[in-house]
Amino acid sequence: KNYGEWSQGELDLCKQVLKPNDVVIEVGSNIGSHTLALAKSVNQGALFAFEPQNVIFQNLCANMSINSITNCFCSNSALSDVKGEKLYFPNYNFTAENNFAGMSLTNEKNEYSREANVDTLDNRFANIQRLKLIKIDAEGMELNIFKGGINLIKRKKPFLYFENDSKNLDNSEELIELIWSLGYRIFWHIIPMYNKNNFFKNENNVFKNIASYNMFGVNKDISLNINLTEVTDSSFHPMRKKVVDN
């Protein structure tokens, strides 16, 4: 609302490796603020978008529709490492202000939760012919999602762009080690949430010093010059000291 964009730095990096006829998988699409831009970048290809929360999913579909996007295929599903796994999301009151994008799935059911449809990357895309990028923003589910897509990643060797923030601190090392084991180099991509060159040219920084902590994975068979810090220590996480201090 303030800037006419959301975390533009993420899009800027992803779009560098995309061509119009590419295929993208986006897990955790929310209402589609990145989905729309990515779908336009691959307007001769396809984008497969996943969002488990039903009301948010309806917003995602509406946003694709009102923008006349015809190459985006939206699924009201969560992804994990086991198809049909019992996972639940809160039954939010969407009339009240909240960070609905910060929702984490849980395996604990209660009277205020709803069961998610759960699939895996390997099951869903067993026969996919082309794949350039997998982008995941799943509030701590990244490790499970990658475990459920090992065969797909080995087969298609796509670029990987995924969140690794405070919700991943407990499994960050395992996450990095898994991606390494698939033959990838990994780079930190830490970008301020505020972009001074935002679409509306709004100079008021409401995010202060808040940054987005993501990682970019490149298969070792792919030659790519990139100006990012490569991960050499799987135990290191730039947010860990901040969390301890707080």
C-alpha positions in Angstrom: 0.0 0.0 0.0 2.8 2.4 0.8 5.2 1.4 -1.9 3.3 -0.3 -4.7 5.6 -3.3 -4.4 6.7 -6.0 -2.0 10.3 -7.1 -1.4 11.3 -6.0 -4.8 14.9 -7.2 -4.3 13.7 -10.9 -4.3 12.0 -10.4 -7.7 15.0 -8.5 -9.1 17.2 -11.5 -8.5 14.8 -14.2 -9.6 14.0 -12.3 -12.8 17.7 -12.3 -13.8 17.7 -16.0 -14.4 14.3 -16.2 -16.1 13.4 -16.1 -19.8 9.8 -15.7 -21.3 9.4 -19.4 -22.0 10.6 -20.7 -18.6 8.6 -22.7 -16.0 8.5 -21.6 -12.4 7.2 -23.3 -9.2 6.3 -20.9 -6.4 5.4 -22.3 -3.0 3.7 -19.9 -0.6 2.3 -17.5 -3.1 0.0 -15.7 -0.6 -2.1 -13.2 -2.5 0.3 -13.1 -5.5 2.4 -10.0 -5.1 5.4 -11.9 -6.5 3.3 -14.4 -8.4 2.0 -11.7 -10.7 5.4 -10.3 -11.6 6.9 -13.8 -12.1 4.0 -14.9 -14.3 4.6 -11.8 -16.5 8.3 -12.7 -16.7 7.5 -16.1 -18.1 4.5 -15.1 -20.2 5.3 -17.7 -22.8 6.0 -20.4 -20.2 4.1 -21.3 -17.0 4.0 -20.7 -13.3 2.6 -23.1 -10.7 1.5 -21.3 -7.6 0.7 -23.0 -4.2 -1.2 -21.4 -1.3 -2.8 -23.5 1.4 -5.1 -20.9 3.2 -8.4 -21.0 1.4 -9.3 -17.3 1.7 -5.8 -16.2 0.8 -5.9 -18.7 -2.1 -9.2 -17.1 -3.4 -7.5 -13.7 -3.3 -4.5 -15.1 -5.2 -6.8 -16.5 -8.0 -8.7 -13.2 -8.1 -5.5 -11.2 -8.5 -4.4 -13.4 -11.4 -7.8 -13.1 -13.0 -8.2 -9.3 -12.8 -4.7 -9.0 -14.4 -5.7 -11.3 -17.2 -2.9 -13.8 -16.3 -3.5 -17.1 -18.2 -0.2 -18.9 -17.7 -0.4 -19.2 -13.9 -1.9 -22.4 -12.4 -2.9 -22.0 -8.8 -3.3 -24.8 -6.3 -5.0 -24.6 -2.9 -2.4 -26.9 -1.4 0.5 -27.0 1.0 3.7 -28.9 0.1 5.7 -31.0 2.4 7.8 -34.3 2.4 4.8 -36.6 2.7 1.7 -36.5 0.5 -1.5 -36.4 2.6 0.4 -35.4 5.8 -1.9 -34.0 8.5 -1.2 -30.3 8.6 -3.4 -27.5 9.8 -3.6 -23.7 9.5 -5.5 -21.2 11.7 -9.1 -20.2 10.9 -8.3 -16.5 11.0 -10.8 -13.7 11.4 -10.0 -12.0 8.1 -12.0 -8.9 9.1 -9.3 -8.0 11.7 -5.8 -6.8 10.9 -3.2 -9.5 11.0 -0.1 -10.8 9.3 -1.8 -13.5 7.4 1.4 -14.1 5.3 3.3 -15.1 8.5 1.2 -18.2 9.1 3.0 -21.4 9.9 1.5 -24.8 9.4 1.3 -27.1 12.4 0.5 -30.8 12.9 -1.7 -30.0 15.9 -5.4 -29.8 15.3 -7.8 -27.7 17.4 -11.3 -26.2 17.2 -9.9 -23.0 15.5 -7.8 -24.8 12.8 -8.5 -26.1 9.3 -6.8 -29.0 7.6 -4.6 -28.2 4.6 -4.4 -30.2 1.4 -0.8 -31.5 1.4 1.2 -32.8 -1.6 4.9 -33.1 -2.5 6.9 -31.6 -5.3 8.0 -35.1 -6.5 4.4 -36.3 -6.7 2.9 -33.2 -8.3 5.6 -32.7 -10.9 6.7 -36.3 -11.7 6.3 -35.6 -15.4 7.2 -32.0 -15.8 9.3 -31.4 -18.9 10.9 -28.0 -18.1 11.7 -26.2 -14.9 13.9 -23.2 -14.4 13.2 -22.0 -10.8 11.7 -23.2 -7.5 10.8 -20.3 -5.2 9.7 -21.1 -1.6 8.5 -18.8 1.1 6.7 -21.2 3.5 7.4 -20.0 7.0 9.7 -22.7 8.2 8.5 -25.5 6.0 11.3 -25.1 3.4 13.3 -28.2 4.6 10.2 -30.5 4.4 9.3 -29.1 1.0 12.8 -29.8 -0.4 12.8 -33.3 1.1 9.6 -33.9 -0.9 11.2 -32.7 -4.1 14.6 -34.4 -4.1 14.0 -36.4 -7.2 12.6 -33.4 -9.1 15.6 -31.2 -8.2 18.1 -33.9 -9.1 16.3 -34.4 -12.5 15.7 -30.8 -13.6 18.5 -28.9 -11.7 16.5 -25.7 -11.3 17.6 -22.5 -9.6 16.4 -22.5 -6.0 15.3 -19.4 -4.2 14.1 -19.9 -0.6 13.5 -18.2 2.7 15.8 -18.9 5.6 14.9 -16.5 8.4 14.1 -16.7 12.1 11.6 -19.6 11.6 14.3 -21.7 10.1 17.0 -21.2 12.8 16.5 -24.7 14.3 16.8 -26.5 10.9 18.9 -24.1 8.9 22.1 -26.3 9.1 20.1 -29.4 7.9 18.5 -27.3 5.2 21.8 -26.1 3.8 23.4 -29.6 4.1 20.5 -31.0 2.1 20.8 -28.5 -0.7 24.6 -29.1 -0.8 24.0 -32.9 -1.0 22.0 -32.3 -4.2 25.0 -30.7 -5.9 24.3 -27.1 -5.3 26.2 -24.0 -4.4 24.3 -21.7 -2.0 24.4 -17.9 -1.6 22.9 -15.6 1.0 20.6 -13.0 -0.3 19.8 -10.5 2.5 18.0 -7.5 1.3 16.4 -4.5 3.2 12.6 -4.6 3.2 12.6 -1.0 2.3 13.6 -0.1 -1.3 14.4 3.5 -1.7 13.7 3.2 -5.4 10.2 1.8 -4.7 7.4 2.2 -7.3 5.7 5.1 -5.5 9.0 6.8 -4.7 7.9 6.9 -1.1 10.8 8.1 1.1 9.2 7.1 4.4 10.9 3.9 5.6 8.2 2.1 7.7 10.4 -1.1 7.9 13.4 0.7 9.5 16.3 -1.9 9.5 14.2 -5.0 8.9 15.6 -7.2 6.1 14.5 -10.3 4.2 16.8 -13.4 4.7 16.8 -15.7 1.7 19.1 -18.1 -0.1 19.9 -18.7 -3.7 20.9 -22.1 -4.9 22.8 -22.8 -8.2 23.5 -26.3 -9.4 27.3 -26.8 -9.7 26.8 -27.8 -13.4 25.6 -24.3 -14.1 28.2 -21.5 -14.7 26.8 -18.3 -13.3 28.6 -15.1 -12.1 26.8 -13.8 -9.1 27.7 -11.0 -6.7 26.5 -12.7 -3.5 28.2 -14.2 -0.5 28.6 -18.0 -0.9 27.8 -20.2 2.1 30.8 -22.1 3.3 29.7 -22.9 6.9 26.3 -24.6 7.3 26.2 -23.8 11.0 26.3 -20.0 10.5 23.1 -18.0 10.4 23.2 -14.2 10.3 20.1 -13.9 12.4 21.1 -16.2 15.2 23.1 -13.6 17.3 20.3 -11.1 17.0 17.8 -13.6 18.3 20.0 -14.5 21.3 20.6 -10.8 22.1 16.9 -10.1 22.2 
